[in-house]
Amino acid sequence: MATEIKNITKFFGKTQALKTINLSIKDGEFIAILGPSGCGKTTLLKLLAGFDSPTDGIIMIDHQNVSEKNNSTPPEKRNIGMVFQSFALWPHMTVKDHIKFPLLHHQFLANDLKNNIEKRIDEVLNIVELQTYANRMPHELSGGQKQRVALARAIAPKPALLLMDEPLSSLDAELRMEMRREIQSLHRMTGATIVYVTHDQEEALAMADRIVVMNNGQIQQVGTPREIYRKPNTEFVAKFVGKANLIHGKWLNEVTFKPYSVSIQSNWMNIEVSSDLRAKNLCPIRPEQFSLSYTGEGIEGEIMNVQFQGKEIHYTVNIGSDLIAIHEDSQNKPFYIGDTVYVNLNQKNNAPSLITI
Ligand SMILES: Nc1ncnc2c1ncn2[C@@H]1O[C@H](COP(=O)(O)OP(=O)(O)OP(=O)(O)O)[C@@H](O)[C@H]1O
């Protein structure tokens, strides 16, 4: 169901955690709220859940006004499900009982579910692939299985909105990848509307329909993963998502950029960036959009650091005006610290048009 966040602000004493947040979430959408520690992600999720009230503004879930100043519907009276980083399982309950509990107590349970609780439990056990674990206690489960129980409990009553707060961050890297795929398939199977809080840009890029990038209590940009990655609106988004190099120079017109480096004669053409970055005379180029050579044209620079990463080699290059990151295929000819090199936009990766959506 659709969720509307309108002009939400939140103060904790003098700290303003949220500054006029506006966001419309469509039915069935997977939204990732992405941002660094302290940017206000969890505060926003808590307001959606009803654990706290906004200082100002309103929240509508499924056309119901659930939150406004000093008047908030408590979590149990909202049509939501929640999954936390810490799993938050009940130690004395079996897997099956965890799934049964919300089916007995959720206030918005549809009649067909109310009349078919056992069938729904089986269905949900199937979705999270825990059929053979139904009678286990939490201490008899692995980390990934525990998180699947938490997911199962949240989706069982088919809530209008599923809220997830860094649900994978306490799992190891391999399990995180597996659970990412499971959450994606769970989203496809259930069609649930999901709001997923994370500070991990890869997680957000991989799973979300749209990403909301936040910094310092404000939304910086809302867009599809492709839009956010390819056309960041602000310096912050360019750096935070995909670690773009922000090259200093001058925009000669809307699509032509002249880097400051004295060693380059030609301009970079057909590049589209946001008006904010253009006004700041910055051009965002991703590490993989540059290439290195020993000869030829391009910006002259010196290799300052080299990191072998298996598939790629990560170079740090000093081009005078900027210290930039460049990722080259590790099968290419290697460069070494102290080498004088030339930096070009990577024609193979079609760099300028990569910035155009
Ligand atoms: N109960 C509280 N009392 C006072 N300040 C708070 C409270 N909760 C959050 N804050 C402050 O509000 C701001 C946003 O916090 P929030 O927990 O929403 O950030 P976050 O983006 O979720 O960070 P993290 O990723 O570290 O969890 C921070 O400056 C935080 O210190």
The ligand as an ORCA input file, in Angstrom:
! r2SCAN-3c Opt
* xyz 0 1
  N      16.710      9.254     21.218
  C      17.581     10.155     20.798
  N      17.942     11.204     21.563
  C      18.800     12.139     21.115
  N      19.363     12.135     19.886
  C      19.054     11.113     19.077
  C      18.148     10.067     19.484
  N      18.026      9.205     18.463
  C      18.813      9.659     17.451
  N      19.419     10.812     17.824
  C      20.326     11.628     16.986
  O      19.667     11.862     15.758
  C      20.582     11.761     14.667
  C      20.123     10.676     13.697
  O      20.222      9.412     14.326
  P      19.787      8.053     13.606
  O      19.880      6.946     14.610
  O      18.498      8.245     12.936
  O      20.938      7.900     12.510
  P      21.257      6.684     11.542
  O      21.422      7.258     10.196
  O      20.243      5.615     11.706
  O      22.662      6.201     12.081
  P      23.264      4.689     12.259
  O      23.511      4.175     10.884
  O      24.529      4.928     13.032
  O      22.245      3.900     13.027
  C      21.945     11.488     15.289
  O      22.609     12.726     15.432
  C      21.600     10.902     16.636
  O      22.616     11.152     17.576
*
